[in-house]
Every structure is written in C-alpha cells, then in structure tokens.
Amino acid sequence: MPKISRAKLLAATTAVVVLVLACNLELLPLALLVDTVGVDVLALLLGAQLVAVLPWLRAHTTATLRITGLAGGAMAAGLMGGYLRQLVFLKRLEASRPWRR
C-alpha cells in the first residue's frame, strides 16, 4: 500500500469537505471558512465545542438512561409473569442485603 503524506491527505480531505458543503445550500457559508482556515483548524473548533457540550450531554443522558432502564425493567417484569417476577424480586432483594448471605 503506498504511503500518503499528511499534506496530501489534508488537501484531499479539505477538497472533499468543500465539495460536500458546496452541494448543501444551507452549509455554503461554511465552505468559505473551511477553505480559509483548513480542515485541521475546523476540526479543532468542532472539538472545542464538543468539549463544551459534553458535561450538559452527560447530565441529561444519565437521567434519560436511568428512566429508560426503569421502564425497560418494568416492561420485562410485566412480560415475565408472576412466578418469575417474584423470583427476580427476591434475587434483587438478596443482592441488596449482603449481610444476610
């Protein structure tokens, strides 16, 4: 496999990104930015925005996943039936009380 230099890879990536942005009329102003600063600076700017958004995303994702997990557990318990539901409840109760083992 031939070695591709970093400069050629960045030039090709910049050309592809500019063409994709030029095809979307809503993103056309971004084409000038990418052409001016380059893909590496644009990736750095997007990474900085991602780092700024991650704490907010983490806070909202944990609450959403907790609610989704509770709803999924309730649905699974409803589908299991009476005996299995009681068995799972007792096993979870045993697991939460480590001093009774």
N, C-alpha and C positions, 0 to 999 in steps of 0.2 A: 504494500500500500504506500503510495507516495506521501512524503511529508509536505504538509501545507503550513506555510509560515503564518504567524499570528496576524501580521499586517494584511495578508491576503484574505484570511478568514474574516477579519473585521470589515474589510472593504466589501466582501461579498454579503455579509450579514447586513451591513448598512444599506446596500443596494436593494436587497430583498425587503427589508423593513420599509424603505422609502416607497417601493413599488406597491406594497400592501397598503400602506397608509394613503397613497395617492388614489388607489382604487375605491376607498371608502370616502365619500364626500364629507362625512362628519369629522373624520380624522385628518383631513387635508392640511389644516394648520400645523398639525404635529409633524408633518413631513419636512417643513422648513426647519423646525427645531432639531430633528434627527439629522438632517443634512448639515446643519451648522455645527452642532456640538459632537455628533458621533454617537454610535450605539453604546459605547462604554460609559459615557457620561450619562446618557439616558437611563441605562441600567442602574447606575449609581443613584440617580434621583428616584427611580422607582423603588429601589431597595430602601432608601431612607424613608420614603412614605410608608412602606410596608412595616418597617420597624416602629414607626409612629402609631400605626393602626393595630399592631399585634396585641398590646395589653387590652384594648377595648374588645377585640375579637375573642381573646381568651376568656374574658369575664362573661361575655354573652354566650359563648359556646359551652362553657361548663354548666351554666344554668339550663341551657337547652338540652344538652345531653343528659343531665340528671332527670329532667322531666320526661324525656323520651325513654330513658331506661325504666322509670317508674311505670309509664304507660305500657311499655313492652312487657314488663313483668306482670302487670295486671292482666294483660291480654293472654299471656302464656298461662297464668294461673286459671283464668276462665276457661281456656281450652283444655286444660289437663283433666279436669273432672274432680270430684270430691275427694277421693282417696289420695290421689297424687298431690292435690293441693295441700291436704293436711300433712302428708309426708314431707313435702318441701318446706312447709311452715315449721314443722318440728325440727328438721335438719338445720334450718337457718337459726332457729332459737337455740339449738345446741351449739352452733358455731359462735353465737354471740356471747355465750357464757362459758369461758374457758375453765373456770374453777370447778365446774360440775362434771368434768370428764373422768 
